[in-house]
Amino acid sequence: MAPPPSGPLADIDSKQLQVQRTRRPLPKCPDEQLGFGKVITDHMLKVQWRSGKGWAAPQIVPSGPVGLHPFAHVFHYAIECYEGMKAYVDDEGETRLFRPDMNMKRFNDSAARLCLPAFDGDELLECIKELLRVDKEWIPHKRGYSMYLRPVIFSTTPWLGLTQCSEAMILVLMSPVGPYFKSGFVPIKLAVDAKYIRAWPGGTGDIKYGGNYGSTVISQKEAASGGASQSLYVYDVDEFITEAGTMNVFFLWTNTEGVKELVTPTLEDGTILPGVTRRSVLDLAAEWNECAVTEKLLPFREVAAAFERNEIHEVFGTGTAAVIQPIGFIKYREKTYEVPQSAFEPGSFQLRLTNELYGIQYGKIPHPWSVVV
């Protein structure tokens, strides 16, 4: 990855964190009415950076508009990236984060790829924890509900010339959320999209860059017009599978050698986001040792052939927002492949994964992945 700009001396220091509490608390939304990312909490975290000086003291301030110069690079060259995290409240009232160290590493990796300034992830995480303490009463308590956190870093460099970043800002925004898909644990339909390419080798598919997502809206629109919930993105003449909407994707099948196998596209070609939930599913599957676990370049024709052999057992997506999302149908050109109903019944692999991950996230299953704030 490209190195971050050199020169900054001051890194983020949580001991310098300044807290300015709001005098006008925002109205809260009942849990049952929560969607995804529509409600903002009272406060946000803000940290500014300048070349030659480094990171200024972090601030927790009332949520509200952010003033930027009209020439700011983020407006013209989309120099920004972000993270997605969730916080949960356990039965004892403790706030928990799920593998936040992985988010901080990926956040830094994304920033480096865009030549945005590096930062101390541990110190930023301490600031995020304090933000959660300040707005703890906003965190929903029901299973399936949580606090979504959106750290974002962007270039505020006030110049129309395309140059390396000289000014930048980190914001951490929070939003109480309900289930990402309102239907709950109900299978969705994917439509294979070989027209609009989400990511390609050498591109930015392996970082959480906003441009990876904004350009897919047209694909999602066309998928929806055909009755699908999300697009399944493929690229190249071999139609290598990348992601499903904003999710990593998994296939549980019996391969051509008669071995039961959990397969997901590899990270090696740089087209796949290294998802935290993805990594967790791979780790749990390896620990359970019920099937082979494989990461590889995956042409869609292999998936289609497994459907034709009736050897696809389960298909599901993973991500911070959806956690585990069952997939019931995949439309490819004029054909629609259907996943067997057993994939969605009690005892299925993906349902057990869902229960295990929820148990860890909400503190019911003791695990080092769950970090108390």
C-alpha positions in Angstrom: 0.0 0.0 0.0 1.1 3.6 -0.6 2.7 5.1 2.5 0.9 7.9 4.4 2.3 11.4 4.0 5.5 12.0 6.0 5.9 14.9 8.5 3.3 14.8 11.2 4.7 14.8 14.7 1.6 14.8 16.8 -0.5 11.6 16.8 -4.0 11.2 18.3 -3.8 11.3 22.0 -6.8 10.2 24.0 -5.5 11.9 27.1 -6.1 15.2 25.4 -9.7 14.4 24.6 -12.0 17.4 25.1 -15.7 16.9 25.8 -18.3 19.5 25.0 -21.8 18.2 25.9 -24.9 19.3 24.1 -27.3 21.7 25.6 -30.0 20.6 23.2 -30.5 16.8 23.4 -31.9 15.3 20.2 -35.2 13.3 20.2 -34.8 9.6 20.5 -36.6 7.1 18.3 -38.4 4.0 19.7 -36.5 0.8 19.0 -39.3 -0.6 16.9 -39.1 2.4 14.5 -35.3 2.2 14.1 -34.1 1.5 10.5 -30.5 1.7 9.5 -28.5 4.9 9.7 -31.4 7.4 9.9 -31.0 8.6 13.5 -27.9 10.3 14.9 -26.9 10.5 18.5 -26.3 13.7 20.5 -22.5 13.7 20.1 -19.8 12.9 17.6 -16.0 12.7 17.7 -13.9 15.1 15.7 -10.1 15.1 15.1 -8.3 17.4 12.7 -5.0 17.0 11.0 -2.6 19.3 9.3 0.7 18.5 7.5 3.7 19.5 9.5 1.7 19.6 12.8 -0.1 16.3 12.9 -3.3 15.5 14.8 -4.9 18.2 17.0 -6.6 17.3 20.3 -9.6 15.1 19.7 -13.0 16.6 20.6 -16.4 15.1 21.4 -18.9 17.8 20.3 -22.6 18.0 19.7 -23.6 16.4 16.4 -24.2 18.8 13.7 -23.1 20.2 10.4 -19.4 20.4 9.6 -18.0 23.5 7.7 -15.6 22.7 4.8 -14.0 24.9 2.2 -15.7 24.5 -1.2 -12.4 23.4 -2.7 -11.9 20.6 -0.2 -10.5 17.5 -1.9 -13.3 15.3 -0.6 -15.8 17.1 -2.7 -13.8 16.9 -6.0 -11.7 13.8 -5.8 -13.6 11.6 -3.3 -10.6 11.3 -1.0 -12.3 9.6 1.9 -12.8 6.2 3.5 -14.7 4.9 6.4 -15.3 2.1 8.8 -18.4 0.3 10.1 -18.5 -0.9 13.7 -21.2 -1.9 16.2 -21.6 -1.6 20.0 -23.9 -3.8 22.1 -25.3 -3.7 25.6 -25.1 -7.0 27.5 -27.4 -8.3 30.3 -25.2 -6.6 32.9 -25.6 -3.2 31.2 -22.0 -3.2 30.0 -21.2 -1.8 26.5 -19.3 -4.1 24.2 -17.5 -3.7 20.9 -16.8 -6.6 18.5 -13.1 -7.0 17.4 -12.5 -3.3 17.2 -8.8 -3.8 16.7 -9.6 -5.2 13.3 -11.6 -2.1 12.4 -8.8 0.2 13.4 -6.2 -1.7 11.4 -8.5 -1.7 8.3 -9.2 2.0 8.8 -5.5 2.8 8.7 -5.0 0.5 5.7 -7.7 2.3 3.8 -6.3 5.7 4.7 -2.8 4.7 3.5 -4.1 3.6 0.2 -5.7 7.0 -0.4 -2.6 8.9 1.0 -4.5 10.1 4.0 -2.6 10.5 7.3 -1.9 7.6 9.5 -3.1 7.6 13.1 -2.7 5.6 16.3 -5.6 3.1 16.2 -5.4 2.3 19.9 -5.7 6.0 20.8 -8.5 6.6 18.4 -10.3 3.6 19.9 -10.0 5.0 23.4 -11.7 8.2 22.1 -14.4 6.1 20.5 -15.0 4.3 23.8 -15.5 7.6 25.6 -17.9 8.7 22.9 -19.9 5.5 23.6 -19.9 6.3 27.4 -21.1 9.9 26.7 -24.1 8.6 24.6 -24.6 5.2 26.3 -28.3 5.9 26.9 -28.8 5.9 23.1 -27.7 2.2 22.7 -30.6 -0.1 22.1 -30.9 -3.2 24.3 -32.9 -5.7 22.1 -31.3 -8.6 20.3 -30.7 -7.6 16.7 -30.5 -3.9 17.7 -27.2 -2.1 18.4 -25.3 1.2 18.1 -23.7 1.5 14.6 -20.5 3.6 14.6 -19.2 5.3 11.4 -15.6 6.5 11.6 -14.8 8.4 8.5 -11.5 10.2 7.4 -11.4 12.6 4.5 -9.1 15.2 2.9 -10.2 18.8 3.7 -7.2 20.2 1.6 -8.6 23.5 0.2 -7.2 23.3 -3.3 -8.6 22.3 -6.6 -5.2 20.8 -7.6 -4.9 17.1 -7.2 -2.1 16.7 -4.7 -1.3 14.8 -1.6 -3.4 15.6 1.4 -2.3 18.6 3.5 -5.4 18.8 5.8 -7.7 16.1 6.9 -10.4 15.3 9.4 -11.7 12.2 11.2 -15.3 12.1 12.4 -16.9 9.3 14.3 -20.7 9.3 14.0 -23.1 7.1 15.9 -26.6 5.8 15.0 -28.8 3.4 16.9 -30.0 0.8 14.5 -32.4 -2.1 14.0 -31.9 -5.1 11.7 -30.3 -4.1 8.3 -32.9 -6.1 6.4 -36.4 -5.5 7.9 -37.5 -9.0 6.9 -35.1 -10.4 9.6 -33.6 -13.8 9.1 -35.4 -14.4 5.8 -33.5 -15.3 2.7 -33.0 -12.7 0.0 -32.5 -12.9 -3.8 -29.3 -11.9 -5.6 -28.9 -11.0 -9.2 -25.5 -11.6 -10.8 -24.2 -8.4 -12.3 -21.4 -8.7 -14.9 -22.1 -5.2 -16.4 -21.3 -2.9 -13.5 -17.9 -3.9 -12.1 -17.6 -3.2 -8.4 -13.9 -3.9 -8.0 -10.9 -5.2 -10.0 -7.3 -6.2 -9.3 -5.2 -3.2 -8.5 -8.2 -1.1 -7.6 -9.7 -0.2 -4.2 -11.9 -3.2 -3.6 -9.9 -4.2 -0.5 -10.4 -0.9 1.3 -13.5 0.8 2.7 -13.5 3.6 0.1 -16.8 5.4 -0.5 -16.3 5.3 -4.2 -16.6 1.5 -4.1 -20.2 1.8 -2.9 -21.6 5.0 -4.5 -20.9 3.6 -8.0 -23.0 0.4 -7.3 -26.3 2.2 -6.6 -27.2 1.9 -10.3 -26.6 -1.9 -10.1 -28.7 -2.2 -7.0 -31.5 -0.2 -8.7 -31.5 -2.6 -11.7 -31.4 -5.7 -9.4 -34.4 -4.3 -7.5 -36.3 -3.8 -10.8 -35.8 -7.5 -11.5 -37.1 -8.6 -8.1 -33.7 -9.0 -6.3 -32.6 -7.5 -3.1 -28.9 -7.2 -3.9 -26.4 -7.6 -6.8 -23.8 -10.4 -6.8 -20.8 -8.7 -8.4 -18.5 -10.6 -10.8 -15.6 -9.5 -13.1 -13.5 -10.7 -15.9 -14.5 -13.1 -18.7 -14.4 -15.9 -16.0 -16.9 -13.9 -13.9 -15.0 -14.2 -10.7 -17.3 -13.5 -7.7 -16.4 -10.5 -5.5 -19.2 -9.3 -3.1 -22.9 -9.4 -2.7 -24.2 -5.9 -2.4 -22.2 -4.6 0.6 -21.5 -8.1 2.0 -18.9 -10.8 1.7 -20.5 -14.0 0.4 -20.1 -17.7 1.4 -21.1 -20.9 -0.3 -21.5 -24.2 1.6 -21.4 -27.0 -0.9 -20.1 -30.5 -1.7 -17.3 -30.0 -4.1 -16.4 -32.1 -7.1 -14.2 -34.4 -5.0 -17.2 -35.2 -2.7 -15.9 -33.0 0.2 -18.2 -30.7 2.1 -16.6 -27.3 1.9 -17.3 -23.7 3.0 -16.0 -21.4 0.2 -15.6 -17.7 -0.1 -13.7 -15.5 -2.6 -10.0 -14.9 -1.8 -8.5 -11.6 -0.7 -5.5 -12.2 -2.8 -6.6 -10.4 -5.9 -7.4 -7.2 -4.0 -11.1 -7.1 -5.0 -12.6 -8.2 -1.7 -13.0 -6.2 1.5 -11.4 -8.0 4.4 -14.6 -8.1 6.5 -14.5 -8.5 10.2 -17.6 -10.7 10.2 -16.0 -12.6 7.2 -12.9 -13.3 9.2 -14.9 -14.3 12.2 -16.9 -16.8 10.1 -13.8 -18.3 8.7 -12.3 -18.6 12.2 -15.4 -20.2 13.7 -15.7 -22.6 10.8 -12.1 -23.7 11.2 -12.6 -24.1 14.9 -15.8 -26.2 14.4 -14.0 -28.4 11.9 -17.2 -29.7 10.3 -16.1 -29.0 6.7 -13.2 -27.8 4.7 -12.7 -24.1 4.7 -11.4 -22.5 1.5 -10.6 -19.0 0.2 -10.1 -18.9 -3.6 -10.8 -17.2 -6.9 -14.3 -18.4 -7.5 -15.8 -18.2 -11.0 -19.6 -18.2 -11.0 -19.6 -21.2 -13.3 -18.4 -23.3 -10.4 -21.3 -22.1 -8.3 -23.8 -22.8 -11.2 -22.4 -26.3 -11.6 -22.8 -27.0 -7.9 -26.4 -25.9 -8.2 -26.9 -28.2 -11.2 -25.5 -31.1 -9.2 -27.9 -30.3 -6.3 -24.8 -29.9 -4.1 -25.3 -26.3 -2.9 -26.3 -26.6 0.7 -26.3 -22.9 1.9 -25.5 -19.5 0.7 -25.2 -16.4 2.9 -23.7 -12.9 3.1 -21.7 -11.4 6.0 -21.1 -7.9 7.1 -21.2 -5.6 10.1 -24.6 -4.3 9.2 -26.3 -7.6 8.4 -24.1 -10.0 10.4 -25.3 -13.1 8.7 -27.8 -12.7 5.8 -29.4 -15.9 4.3 -29.5 -16.0 0.5 -32.3 -18.1 -1.0 -32.1 -17.4 -4.8 -29.5 -16.3 -7.3 -30.6 -15.0 -10.7 -28.1 -15.5 -13.5 -29.1 -14.3 -16.9 -32.4 -16.0 -17.6 -32.0 -18.7 -14.9 -32.8 -18.5 -11.2 -31.0 -21.0 -8.9 -32.8 -21.8 -5.6 -31.0 -22.7 -2.3 -32.6 -25.7 -0.5 -35.1 -24.9 2.3 -33.0 -26.8 4.8 -30.5 -23.9 4.7 -32.9 -21.8 6.7 -34.1 -24.4 9.2 -33.0 -24.8 12.9 -29.5 -26.4 13.0 -28.4 -25.0 9.7 -24.7 -23.9 9.5 -25.6 -20.2 9.0 -28.2 -20.2 11.8 -25.7 -21.7 14.2 -23.1 -19.1 13.1 -25.6 -16.3 13.6 -26.4 -17.5 17.2 -22.7 -17.9 18.0 -21.9 -14.4 16.7 -24.8 -12.8 18.5 -23.9 -14.6 21.7 -20.3 -13.3 21.5 -21.4 -9.8 20.5 -23.9 -9.4 23.3 -21.6 -11.0 25.9 -23.6 -14.2 26.5 -20.7 -16.3 25.2 -17.4 -15.2 26.8 -14.9 -14.6 24.1 -11.8 -12.3 23.6 -13.5 -10.9 20.4 -16.0 -9.0 22.7 -14.3 -6.0 24.2 -16.0 -4.2 27.2 -15.9 -0.4 26.9 
